[in-house]
Amino acid sequence: MAGTTWHARTVQFQRLTPDPGPVEIDELLSGLRLAELASAQRPHAAANFVASADGRAALHGRSGALGDNGDHAIFQGLREQADAVLAGTGTLRSERYGRIIRDPRRRARRAERGARPEPLASTVTRSGDLPTDIPIFAEPEARIVVFTAAEIDLRDCVAQIDLVRLDPGELTLTTVLRRLRHDYDVRFLLCEGGPTLFGSLLREGVVDELFLTIAPRLAGGGTGPTIAGGPELDPARRLGLKWVLGRAGSLYVRYWLD
């Protein structure tokens, strides 16, 4: 999913609730003005996932097997609005992340509103195990920030990389989001997973909303993850429904975390 360019304006959605009717997805997402919801302490943080109807977030180790072009349109539309994208190292590796925004029209629209052509890519690694062989690290125009407690050799990477070293006890997602807000002026942060990272964001209470595509597929058995990993939340987080879109049997839901 991370390496594919989709043209969202060719994909038609129906809003099911509220105010049923056809919607143009780029106009809908840009109209949310999510960056304006940031606080002075941290960015407004939204997670974006796809899951099967029986709750699996991946098939054969990748989320892309569950998505369709509606899911990809939302995926790319949210990226166009984001100041930064946060992904765990496992997701970077399995999805083979490349350039965050490849479509020149999306890059031009960002430039027109005074943003950089593409969002900052960000990740966190305690161990220093960073997949520097994936395409994004070979992109000269890619901007990446890595938060870590380890030494990492980045000499062979072509991308523009900031290595932010933190003491192990300080390396929390709360700290990461605070640094993104204060040091990089990130107001809207898009989390793309994986489940371990999203579960940690939930436990630290630093995620504000969830965009969830429910694919009309059944994964059946297996050991594929759900969208949030790690220990159970106690108490469970409540979700407030903002809207539901439909297309070709898929549901696209926006939830607010109470």
C-alpha positions, 0 to 999 in steps of 0.5 A, spaced: 500 500 500 505 504 501 508 504 494 502 505 490 499 511 487 492 512 486 488 517 483 482 519 489 478 523 484 476 517 480 473 513 486 466 515 488 463 514 495 457 514 498 456 517 505 451 513 509 451 517 515 450 523 517 447 526 511 447 521 506 449 522 499 455 522 494 462 525 496 468 527 493 473 524 498 479 529 497 474 535 498 471 531 504 478 530 507 481 537 506 475 540 509 476 536 516 482 541 517 485 536 522 492 540 523 487 546 526 485 541 532 493 540 534 494 542 541 500 546 544 503 540 547 502 535 541 499 534 534 492 531 533 494 524 531 489 520 527 490 512 525 488 509 519 487 502 518 484 496 514 481 490 517 477 484 514 470 483 517 472 478 522 477 483 525 484 481 521 489 487 520 493 483 515 493 477 510 499 474 509 503 479 513 501 485 509 495 490 510 495 491 502 491 484 501 485 487 504 484 494 501 481 496 495 482 503 491 477 506 495 481 504 501 487 507 497 484 513 496 483 515 503 490 512 505 493 517 500 488 523 501 490 523 509 497 523 507 496 529 503 493 532 509 498 530 514 504 534 516 508 527 518 507 520 518 508 515 523 510 508 522 513 502 526 519 499 523 516 492 522 510 496 518 516 500 514 519 493 513 513 489 511 510 494 506 517 496 503 515 504 504 517 508 499 516 516 497 510 518 502 507 522 496 508 520 489 503 523 485 505 530 483 498 533 483 498 531 490 505 534 491 503 541 488 496 541 492 500 541 498 505 546 496 499 551 494 497 551 501 504 552 503 506 545 506 512 541 504 511 537 498 510 531 502 510 529 510 515 528 514 516 520 515 517 518 522 519 512 526 521 509 533 526 504 535 529 502 541 533 497 539 536 500 533 533 495 528 532 500 522 530 497 515 535 501 511 534 497 505 527 499 503 526 504 498 524 510 502 532 511 505 534 511 498 530 517 496 534 524 496 528 528 497 525 524 503 525 527 510 525 522 515 526 522 523 528 516 527 527 516 535 531 511 538 536 510 544 541 506 540 546 508 535 545 507 528 549 507 522 546 511 517 552 513 512 549 509 506 542 512 506 541 517 501 535 520 504 535 526 509 535 523 516 535 526 523 537 521 528 534 523 535 537 520 541 533 519 547 535 516 554 531 509 554 526 511 560 525 517 556 523 514 549 515 514 550 510 516 544 508 521 549 515 524 548 516 523 541 509 526 539 511 532 543 518 533 540 514 532 533 510 538 535 515 542 538 521 541 534 518 539 527 512 543 527 507 537 526 500 539 527 497 533 524 500 526 525 498 520 521 499 513 524 499 508 519 501 502 524 502 497 525 498 494 531 504 494 536 505 502 535 497 503 535 496 499 541 502 503 545 499 510 542 492 507 545 495 505 552 499 512 552 492 516 551 495 520 545 491 518 539 485 522 537 481 518 532 481 512 527 479 512 520 478 504 519 476 501 512 472 494 514 473 490 508 468 485 505 472 479 506 473 474 511 480 472 513 478 465 517 483 462 522 491 464 522 495 468 526 494 475 523 494 481 528 488 485 529 489 493 528 491 494 536 496 489 539 499 489 546 496 488 553 488 489 553 486 496 555 483 497 562 478 500 561 476 499 554 477 506 550 470 508 547 469 510 540 464 516 538 462 515 530 463 521 526 461 518 519 460 512 515 462 512 507 460 506 503 463 503 496 463 496 493 461 493 499 466 496 503 465 501 509 469 507 511 468 509 518 471 515 522 471 514 529 473 519 535 476 517 541 473 519 547 
